[in-house]
């Protein structure tokens, strides 16, 4: 779906799920967690077994927009 680069912190990848929800994944990093968690919290839930956020489909556009505002969209 989309890849975002956060200078000095790393990369966040998103992908659409069959349900219409979106997975948001990033390497274990305090810097990235500090960016991604506030954007996703209240719009989805943390899925520990996959080490990613699952964002509910009604919030996908808002989360993508917020990620783009904080980082640089690459794809």
C-alpha positions as CSV (number, residue, x, y, z in Angstrom):
1,X,0.0,0.0,0.0
2,X,2.6,2.6,1.1
3,X,6.1,3.0,2.5
4,X,7.1,6.0,4.6
5,X,10.6,7.1,5.5
6,X,11.3,9.0,8.7
7,X,14.7,10.6,8.5
8,X,17.1,9.3,11.1
9,X,14.5,6.9,12.5
10,X,13.6,4.3,9.8
11,X,10.9,3.0,7.5
12,X,7.2,2.3,8.2
13,X,5.4,-0.1,5.8
14,X,1.6,-0.4,5.4
15,X,-0.4,-3.0,3.5
16,X,-4.1,-3.5,2.9
17,X,-5.7,-6.6,4.5
18,X,-8.5,-8.6,2.9
19,X,-10.9,-7.2,5.5
20,X,-10.2,-3.6,4.2
21,X,-8.2,-2.9,7.4
22,X,-4.6,-1.9,7.1
23,X,-1.4,-3.4,8.7
24,X,1.2,-0.8,9.8
25,X,4.6,-2.3,10.5
26,X,8.0,-0.9,11.5
27,X,11.3,-2.3,12.9
28,X,11.6,-2.3,16.7
29,X,12.6,1.3,17.4
30,X,11.7,3.7,20.1
31,X,11.9,6.6,17.6
32,X,9.4,5.0,15.2
33,X,7.2,3.7,18.0
34,X,6.9,7.3,19.3
35,X,5.7,8.4,15.8
36,X,3.4,5.4,14.9
37,X,1.7,4.6,18.2
38,X,0.0,8.0,18.7
39,X,-1.2,7.9,15.1
40,X,-2.6,4.4,15.3
41,X,-3.9,4.3,18.9
42,X,-7.7,4.7,19.0
43,X,-7.9,3.9,15.3
44,X,-7.0,0.2,15.6
45,X,-5.2,-2.2,17.8
46,X,-1.7,-3.6,18.4
47,X,-1.3,-7.2,17.1
48,X,1.7,-8.5,19.1
49,X,2.0,-11.9,17.3
50,X,2.6,-10.0,14.0
51,X,4.4,-7.1,15.6
52,X,2.2,-4.5,13.9
53,X,-0.8,-2.3,14.2
54,X,-4.1,-3.2,12.6
55,X,-5.9,0.0,11.7
56,X,-9.7,-0.3,11.1
57,X,-10.7,0.5,7.6
58,X,-12.7,3.6,8.5
59,X,-9.4,5.2,9.7
60,X,-7.1,4.1,6.9
61,X,-7.1,7.4,5.1
62,X,-6.5,9.4,8.2
63,X,-3.6,7.2,9.3
64,X,-2.0,7.4,5.9
65,X,-2.4,11.2,5.9
66,X,-0.9,11.5,9.4
67,X,2.1,9.3,8.5
68,X,2.7,11.3,5.3
69,X,2.6,14.6,7.4
70,X,5.3,13.2,9.7
71,X,7.5,11.4,7.1
72,X,8.2,11.1,3.4
73,X,6.0,8.8,1.3
74,X,8.1,6.6,-1.0
75,X,5.5,4.4,-2.5
